Amino acid sequence: MLKHLLTFCFLGLLAGHQVLGQQTKQRVFTSDIDRFWVAYDSMRTTTDSLRQLSYLNRIYIEPGTPGLRALMEAKDYTPGEWVSAVRRYPRFWNSIRPRTLLAKSGVEGLEDYLLKFKALYPALRPATIYFTIGALRSGGTTQDSLVLIGAEVSTGTPAVDISEFSKATQIFLANNYRTDPIKHIIPLNVHEYVHTQIRHYGQNVLGQAIYEGICDLITQLVTGKTMPYAYTSYGPQHEAALKERFKTEMFVPSFRNWFYNNSSEDPNHIGDLGYYMGYAICKAYYQRATNKQQAIREMIELDYTSNLAVEAFLTKSRYFSGSSVAALRVAYERKRPYVTQIRPLVSSQAVDASLKELIIEFSQPMSPYTSIDYGAGGKTTWPNLKKVGFATDKRSITFKVDLLPEHDYEFVVTDGGFQSEDGYPLKPYSVRFRTGK
């Protein structure tokens, strides 16, 4: 879940170095950057899109590194996306070009910080890092043991020309470039290196907060610096209010209110506050631990796929002193919307096979996201539901159905597809009925 939801990776170049007496080669590849610009120069010699596609494939994609292929797979990139981007944004590419080449300069002194990380976490594993040029949809992500950097997103500054883009893309890039990531490459490197040690993402806001927060905490322990984002200063100043809000939303599976939400036109908007909450929880856990090294290991190796494990970790941190996690979970469940009825279904009565519509009613106004899934019977019991739309008050939704006589039907109104307007997921609801003659 959510691989596409990782915030921008900014890993610097690593060379072979000694790690606590053992030779560990950190393999970093930047050759994709050089190949892209050779392909780019060739593509700019013609306006024929097919010839441009041929240049891109022959010079950039076909001889590309395993990292480039992994990035294409992880982000569903197609060669046509690069061709389109090159054709549509020439001013951008010309201005970002010299910035991408800085990725090849390396990060002086990074090895010393990795030594410190190794001291905190002796099980530290090496990662293979690839700097590539993507098609503007990822500053970075990971796939298995690979770290995949989109240099066109992760090396910019406010001076880069983004005027050719849509308003939403301009906001996205401007918020990213504002931090001038090259100036903060050491802490950004360490944060993302920690990510390569963690196997899974969080399943809800709480799990993802801890997943990101441990990276920020280790970065601070190793470098003595905090992350160069607004949440690191805003969080401590507003922690009491954030804690109260976090209590009520931390079990929500949607991340949109707490993570990866920097694309806002509001100049006062502070994004990624879930990072700070996770950092604060991890810091409380670490400070209480007698064995600090063991605490680091427990946080890195926490089973983020298990809500029970994540909630047990929160309890041990004592971050919410005076409030049991179990009581907070109960309060959260009370806030979730539920299905009140499905019209015109009546319990224990056969449904007229000529019925053409079902109306699902909810306890609260709902957001426009929808998802209906098969029941236990799979396709054979699927009533061919087709969405018509929500009512004006958003408390009901209508579906068309196509029914057969004397047939059993079943489907599930899922929590992953329906949520209230304030983001609380629906309590799942199974629907079963049988048609008459």
Residue, then its C-alpha position, 0 to 999 in steps of 0.5 A: m500500500l501506498k508506495h506511490l505515497l513516499t515523500f521525495c527521496f534525496l539520497g546523495l552519492l555514496a562511495g565504498h567505505q569502512v563501516l565499523g571495520q568491515q568493507t561495505k560498498q554502497r553502490v550509486f549509479t548516475s549514468d542514467i542522468d548522462r544518457f538522458w541528456v544525450a537523448y534529450d539533445s537528440m530529441r530536440t533536433t527534430t519535431d517528429s514525435l516518432r523519431q523522438l521516441s526512437y532516440l529516447n528508447r535507443i539512447y536512454i531506456e534500452p541501455g538504462t540501469p536496473g534502477l531506471r527499469a525499476l522506476m518505470e515499473a514502480k511509477d508506471y512510466t511509459p516512453g511516451e510520457w518522456v516524449s510528451a514532457v520534452r515537447r511541452y516543457p522546453r524552458f523547464w528542461n533547460s533550466i533544470r539541466p545543470r541542477t541534475l548534474l549536481a547529483k554526480s558531485g557526491v556528498e562529502g562526509l556522508e560516510d561518517y554519518l553512516l558509521k554513526f547510523k551503523a553504531l545505532y543499528p548494527a544490522l544496517r543493510p547496504a542499499t543500491i541507489y540510482f539517480t535517474i531522470g523521470a517524467l515529473r511524477s516522482g522525486g524518489t521511491t523505493q523498490d525492494s533494496l533499490v532507492l530510485i531518485g528522480a533528479e528532475v524533481s529532487t535537485g531544483t531550486p526556486a530559480v528553475d523555470i516552472s512557468e509552463f506547467s499547470k497550476a497544480t504542478q507549479i505548486f507541487l514543484a515550487n513547494n519542493y524546490r523551496t527547500d533547495p534540497i542540495k543544501h540539506i543533502i546530508p539529513l535528507n540522505v540519512h532520512e531516506y537511508v533509514h527508509t531502506q531498512i524498513r520493510h513495510y508502510g503503515q496501514n493507517v495514520l498512526g502506523q505511517a506517522i511512526y514509519e516516517g517519524i523514526c526516520d526523522l528521529i534517527t536523522q537527528l540522532v546521527t546528524g544533529k540536524t532536523m529535517p528542513y521542512a516547516y513541520t519541524s518548527y510548527g510541530p513543537q509550537h502547536e503540539a498540544a493542539l496537534k495531539e488532540r487532533f491526532k487522537t481522533e484521526m490516527f486510526v484513519p486509513s487515509f493519509r491525506n490530512w497528515f502526509y504528502n499534502n504540500s500542494s496547497e495554494d494557501p501560503n499558511h498551510i503546513g503539510d506533512l504534520g504526520y511526520y512531526m507526530g511520528y517523530a514526537i512518538c518515537k522520541a518519547y519511546y526512545q527517551r524512555a528506553t534504557n537500552k537505546q540501541q534496542a529501542i532503535r532496532e525495535m522501531i526499525e523492525l516494528d511490524y507496520t502491517s499490524n495495527l496491534a503491533v503499532e498500537a502496542f508501540l504507542t502504548k509503550s511510548r506513553y506519548f498519550s499519558g492519561s489516555s489509553v489506546a484502547a479507549l481512543r480506538v473505541a472513540y474512533e469507532r463511534k465516529r465511523p459512518y455505517v449503512t442504515q438501510i438498503r432500499p427496497l430490500v426487506s430482511s427475509q423477503a425475496v426481491d422482485a427480479s424486475l428491480k432496477e435500482l438499489i439505494i444505500e443509505f448512510s448515517q452521515p454525509m459521505s465523500p464522493y469516493t466509492s467502492i463495492d466489492y464481490g461477496a463470498g460468492g464472487k462473480t456468480t452472486w454479483p448483481n451487476l451494480k453500476k453507480v448512478g450517483f449520490a443524493t444531494d444531501k450525500r447520505s445515500i447513493t443509487f446503483k443500477v442492478d441487473l437481476l435474474p429470477e430465483h438467484d442469490y446475490e451478494f456484495v460488500v460495501t467496503d470501508g476502503g471505498f466509502q468514507s465520511e466527509d471528514g475522512y472516517p471510513l465506513k464500517p463494512y457492510s455485507v448485502r445478501f438477498r435472493t430474487g423471487k420468480 
